[in-house]
Amino acid sequence: MTKPNILVLMVDQLNGTFFPDGPADWLHVSNLAALAARSVRFRNAYTGSPLCAPGRAAFMSGALPSRTGVYDNAAEFGSDLPTYAHFLRRAGYQTCLSGKMHFVGPDQLHGFEERLTTDIYPADFGWTPDYRKPGERIDWWYHNLGSVTGAGVAEITNQMEYDDEVAHHAVAKIYDLSRGHDPRPWALTVSFTHPHDPYVARRRFWDLYADCDHLLPEVPAIPYSDQDAHSRRLFDANDWTRFDIGDDEIRRARRGYFANLSYIDEKIGEILATLKATRQEAIVVFLSDHGDMLGERGLWFKMSFREGSARVPLMIAAPGLTPMRIDAPVSTIDVTPTLCDLAGVSMMDVEPWIDGRSLVPTAEGQARGAPVAMEYAAEGSEAPMVALRQGRWKYTRCALDPEQLFDLDADPHEMTNLAADPDHAETLARFRGMADDRWDLDRFDADVRRSQARRLVVYEGLRKGGYYPWDFQPLRKASERYMRNHMDLNVLEESQRFPRGE
């Protein structure tokens, strides 16, 4: 049986509330809209952890941070943790990554046979938080609100340069795959850094949103004193008192964000058009690592279990899966077992260890009753936080904070915490029991603190004397490209052409 090719399209920091059933109709994203029309669309998909590195490690491994040890943006992704790239490669796939995956540590492949670009963020331990110093800001790597006040137009930025390169190499790789030199099925992951801040966009995309009706959040800023405990920590982590954020700044930041989503849509269109032009077929998965609050409640970026930060788009177009919308809550940690299921690849050796479960039965109509779990133990927190989403309910817990319980059907903006409401005591008790069964928060906290302390020592030691970075260095075998004198020109020209003989 021929195994299907797989194309994973990942973006960074895309708020899932803008994808209620595919992209909202006011977004200028025609390619994503076309993909949605042929996909299973998961309306209520959540990240495993609302931050880049822990969210991506959870997505690739199918396991949450308390299992992977990838707690924050400077925690090592252990080379002994199987990913979908390992499973597929083991089953005979050629696996390739173009773009970001925010791997930290000396293993910069994690099952990918080939990597076409370097990463956009550092691979070392330099961004390690320290729970021993609550409230400490590290300005050179913590987010601040300069991304909001600095929103606007530019023709090139650090992020655009990166995503231009990611798309270029992905298109070239798809062309190369069409030549058929390698008979194996392929799994290509293309991972962009947009629409992640800074909210700076090219003029032609910026102009698309001149008359947009969605440039202000539905829930305006809530006073600092009225925010929940974790949201206050995020305000402080973002150094909010040094910035004056008014409606004009909010409009420009959101406009830049939407513009960059249109920019990424164009890149995705180029990739899908190349796939079609080369007559190749593939399962296509589209998702984000986490969301962006975009000024809702006065919050920006991620690091929160609130819907804008934790909810992400997830769409899967695959033979045998009828395009439809699914409302049951699911998680990005379900993607790895789903890909293996669709490819006929066994995960039996590690299945008891992972947290995710295949979405294929859900897409085929089976009920999904298990709660979706999330964890967060990174910057802006001072102790691990956990959450459960099941049915209409979302529950959050942290040893430092009051519990939260929200009815998302009645209260989609999470304005009313029902944890202290006697009418919901039974629901609260049920979620408490599920959380007790799943987590030992004292142990979780001790594990995070031990990891942080070790990494801080190692980082300081490795930055003394000679410096040997772990950042991925893409190799280009120039003597094996185009025409060289160890090649037969006639054979070369024929073998490098697709289609042949037309």
N, C-alpha and C positions, 0 to 999 in steps of 0.2 A: 504494500500500500504506500503510495507517495505521500510524504508528509507535507503539510502546507507551509509555504513561506509565511513569515511573520514580520510585520512592520509596526513598531511601537513609536508613536509620536508623543513626546512629552514636552510640556511647557512648564514654566516656573511662576508660581504665585498667582494662578488664575482662580478667581473667586467663583465657586460653583453655583452661587445663587443667580449668576448671569446665564446659566444653562438649565433652565427649568425643564426643557424638553428639547435638547439640542440648544444652540445659541439663541439668546433672545432676539426677536425679529428686528430690533432697532440697531443691533450690532452689524457693522459692515464686514462680514466674515462669510462670504459666499462659499468658500471651499469647505469650511467646517459645517456649514448648513447642509451642503450636498452630502458630506460624509455622515452627518446625523441622520439623513433621510434613509440611509441603508444600514443603520446601526441599531443595536440594542443600546438604549440610552438610560443610564442609571441616574435618576433625578436626585437621589439622596446618597451620594457617594462621599466618603470621608477619608481624610488622610490618616495614616497610622500615627503620625506625630506632626504637629503644625510648624515645622522648620525644615530647611532644605536637607541637610545630611541625614538626620534621623528619619525624616519622612521618606527619603529615597532608599535608604537601607531597608526600611520596613517594606516598601513596595517591591524591591528586588528580591528580598529573602522570604517574604510572606510572614515575617515575625515582627513583633513590636519591640521597642527599645529595651524593655526590661529583659528580653531574651538576647537581642543582638549585642547589647552593650554600646550601641551607637546612640548616646544620649543627647548629643549636641553637635554643633558644627565643627568640632575639633576632636571628636571621638573616633578611634580607629574602627574601621569596618574589617573585622577579622577575616583573614584569607581562608579560614576553615568554615565559613558560613556559606552554604550553598545558595546560589541565586538562580533565577530562571535561565541565565546565560550558561551556568554549569549544567543544569538539567538538559537543556536543549543541545548543547555541545556534546555532552555525553551520549545523547541519542542520535548523533550524526549530523547535527546542524553546523553550519558555519555561522559564527556569531560575531557581530560587529557593532561598535558604538561610535556615533558621531555626535559630539557635544558633551554637555554637562552631566555628571552624576555625583559630584561632590564626594568622591572617595577620599577618605583620610587614612593615611598610613602608606607603607611601602608597596602594598598590592594595589596597583592602579588599573587592574583589568577585571578581577572578580568574575572570571568565566568568559569574558569576551576574548575571542581569538585575535581580534584586530581592533585598534582604536585609532580613529582618523584625526582627532584633534586633541590638544591638551584640554585641561579643565579651566574654568574661569576663576575658580577659587583655590586657595592654597590647600595643599595636602598634608600639612603638618599640624602640630598641636597648639599653634599660636593663639587660637580663638577659644581656648578652654575657659569656661566660667569657673567660679570658685565659691561654693556655698559657704565657705568659712568667712566670706566677706559680703554679707547681704547688703544689697543696695549699691555695691561698687559698680561704676560705669567705666568701660574701657573704650574711650571715644574713638580710637582709631579703627575699631572693628564693630562696635555696637552700632545698630541703626540710630540715627537721629532724624529729626524732621526736616533736615536740609534737602532731602529728596522731594519733599512737598513744596517748600519755598523755592526750590530751584527748578521746578517743572517748566517745560517749554519746548522749543523747537531747536533741533540741530540736525545736520546732515550726517554726522558720524559721531559716535560715542564709543566708549570701551565695550559696552554691551552690544551695540549694533555691529561693530567689527567682529565680535565673537559669533553672533548668530548668522551674519553673512557667510562666515567661514563654515559654520556647521552645515548650513543648507547647501553650500557649494560642494562640500565633500560628500554629503549624502546623495545629491543628484549624480555626481561622478561615480559613486559606488553602485547605484542602481543601474547606471549604464554598463558598468563593468560586469555586474552580475548577469546582465542579459546576454553576454558573450558566451556564457555556458562553459567556461574553462574549469569550473569546479562543479561536479555533478550533485553535490550535497544540497539539500534545502537550506534556505538562509533565514536568519533572524537578525534584522537590522533595527537598532534603536537609535532614534534621532531626537536629541534632547536640547531644547532651546533655553536660554536664560530669560527671555522676555515672556510676559509683560512685567516681570520683576522691576521694581524701581531701580534707578531713578526714572521718573516719569518724563522722559525726554524722547521726542519722536521726530521723524522726518516730516517735512512740511506737507507732503501730499497725503499722508495718513492723518496728520493733525487736522487738516482742512475738512476731512470727512465728518468731523464731529462739531463743526461750528455751531450748528443749531440743535445739538443733542439735548433732549429733555431730561437726561439722567446725570447731569454734572454736579448735582448736590445729593448727598446721602438721604435715604428715607428717614433715618433717625439722626437728628442733628447732635452735636456734641453735648455730652452730659457733664455737668460740673465734676471736677476731680473728687470732691468730697462725697459725691453721690455714686461714684463708680464702685464696683465690687473690688475686693482686695487685690486680686490678680491684675485687674485692669489698671489699678493705681500703680502697681509695680511696672507695668508696661509703659505707662505715661512717663514714669521716672527713667526707665531704661532708654526711652526715646528722647530724654533731655528736653521735655516739652516746655519748660519755663523759659528757655532761651529763644523760643520761636513764637512769632505772632501769626497764627493761622486763621485767616478769615475766609469768607465765601469765595473771594477771588482766587486765593491760593488753592482752595479745595477744588474749584472748577478746573483750574489748569492742571492739577495733578491727576484728576480723574480723566480729563480729556487726553492727557498724554498716555495714560494707562490704556484707555480704549483704543487710541491710535496705534499703540504698539501691539495690541491684539490683532488689529487689521494687518499690521506689518507681518506678524507671524502667520496669519492666515494666508498671505501671499506666498510665503516660503513653503508652507504646507501644500499649497496648490501646485507649486513647482515640483515638489517631490511626487505627489500623486499623479501629476500629468506625465512625469517621466516614467513612472511605473506603468501607466497605461500605454504610452508610446512604445515601450519596449515589450509590450504584450506579456507582462508578468502579472501573476495574481498573488495576493497575499491577504492573510488576516490583518486587519488594521485596528490598532488600539490607540485611542487618544485619551490623555489624562494630564492632570497637573499634580505636582508634589504637595501643594497646599494652596490656600487662598490668600486674600489680602482684604483687610477691613475697609480700606479706601475711605476713611473718615467717618464711617458709621460709628455713632456713639462718641466720636472724637478719637477713635482708635485707628491706627495705621499698621500696615504690614501684616504680620502673622502672629505666632506665638500664643494664640488664644484658642479656646475651644468654641468660641462664638462662631455662628454659621459662616460669616464671611471669610474667616480664617481657616476653619476646619473642613468646610465642604468644598468639594472639587468636582469638575466635570469628569465623567468617565463614559466613553462610548466604545463599543466593540462591533466591528463589521466582520462577520465571518460566515462562510458557507454553512448552511444548516441552522443558523440562528435568525429567526424572523425579526425584522426591524420592529421595535416597539419601545414604549417607555415603561420602565419599572420603577415603582415608588418605594419598594422595600429598601431600608438602609443597608448599604454595603460599604466595603472598604477597599482602598488601594492595596492592602495586603492580600486581597483575594485575587489579584491579577496574576501572580506567579502560578498558583495552582490552576487558574483558568487557562493560561497559555499551555501549560503542560497537558491539561485535559483535552484541549482542542488539538494538540499535536500528537496525542496518543502516547505521552511520555509519563512513565511512572514516577511518583514521588514517594513511594512506599517506604523508602529507607529513612526518610526524615518526617513523614507526615505527622506523626504524633508530636513532633517538636515545634511545628509551625503553628501560627495563629490563624492564617487565612484559609478559606475554603473556596473551591471552584464555584464560579458564577454560572456555569453552564446549566446545572439543574434549575437555578432561578430563572434563567432566560428561557427555559423550556416549560415554565409554569409551576414549578414546585415552590411551595411556601418556604419562606426563610424566616425562622423564628429567633435564631440566636442573636443576641445584641452585638452591635458594632462597638469595639473598644478602641480607645485612643489613650496615648500617654504623652506627657511632656515633662522634661527634666533639663531644660537648657536655659539660655540667657533670659532674663526677665522673671525667672522663677527662683525660689529659695528653698524649695522642697519639691519632690515629684508630685505631679498632678495627673489624675486619671479621669476618664469619662466613659460613659456608656450611652449609646443611642439605640433605642428599641421602640418600634411602633411610633407613636406620637411623642415619646418622651426622650428627654436628654438629661442625664444625671452627671454631675461633676463632684470630685472629691479631692481635697488636699489637706494634709495634716495641719497646715497653718490657717486654713480658711473655713468659713461656714460652707456646708454643702449647698449645692444648687440643684433644683429640679425645675425643668421647663416643659410645658406642653406646647410643642412646636406647631400643632394644628391650630390651636386657639391663639397662640402667641408666637408667631414666626420670628419676631424681632427680639425675643427673649427679654422682655421688659419686666416680667413678674416672676420672681423666684418663689416657687410653691413649696419649698422644703419645710417651711415652718407652718404651712397651712394644714390644720387638722383634717380637712376634707380629703387630703392627699396623703395622709399618714401611711395608709396601706401600700400605696405605690412607692413611697419613699422607702419603706421597710423592704420591699421586694428588691429595689435597686441596691440598697445597702447590703442585702444578702448576696446578690450577685457580685458586688465589688469585693466583699469579704472573701468569697470563694476564689476570686481571681488574683487578688493582690495582697501582699504583705508590704505595706507602705514603709514600715520601719526598715525592713531589709532592703527595699528598693532605694531608700534614701542613703543607707550605708554603702550600697554598691556604687551609687553615683558619686558620693564623696570620695570613696577610695579611688575610683577611676580618675576623678579630677586631680587629686593630689599626686598620683603617679605621673600623670601626663604633664603637669606643671613642672615637675622636677626634670623629666626627660627633655622637655622643650628647652628649658634654660640650659641644660647641659649640652644639647646638640647645637645650640647657637654660639657656643664658645669655640674658638679656633676654626678649623676648617668646616665649611658648611656644605652638606651634600643633600640637596633637597629631594623629596620624593615626587615632586610634580611630574606628571607624565610628559615624556619627550617624544612626540610623534616622529617616526622614522620614515624617510622617503628614499627608497632605493632607486636613485636616479639612473643608475646603469641598467636597470631592468625596465625602464620606461621608454616609450616612443621607439626610435630605431637605434640599435647599437650593432657593432660589427660581429658580435657572437650570435646574431639573429639572422634568419633567412628572411629577407625583405618580403618575398612573395607570400610565405607562410604567415608572416606577421600581419600584413595588410588584410589577408582573408580572415584570420582568426580574431582580429580586433574589430571586425565590422558586424553590426547588427542593424537590420536583418541581412543575411547573406544572400547574394544572388538576385536582389531586387534593384 
